Amino acid sequence: MSTSENKKRSNQFEEKRDQLIGQISLNLEQIITNMNTLNRNFESITSIGREFESVAQLWKTFQDVLSRDIPQEDKQESLQD
């Protein structure tokens, strides 16, 4: 192989390498953008979930009160019979 062929192959290799590096950089930027979007969506979902904690606690308390009252009513009915 002559020196000019080696330089030509070297230039082709470097051009292809630079092209691939550019594509990789663009793809990594796209990944970072998508991950940031996903993170914002997770944060909004989490904040919405936190807004329902007080409502869920209220319903749990309501259920606990009702479940405690039912056995007492059953006892009273059996005493009346």
Secondary structure, DSSP 4 states (H G I P E B T S, - for coil): --HHHHHHHHHHHHHHHHHHHHHHHHHHHHHHHHHHHHHHHHHHHHHHHHHTHHHHHHHHHHHHHHHHHHHHHHHHHHHH-
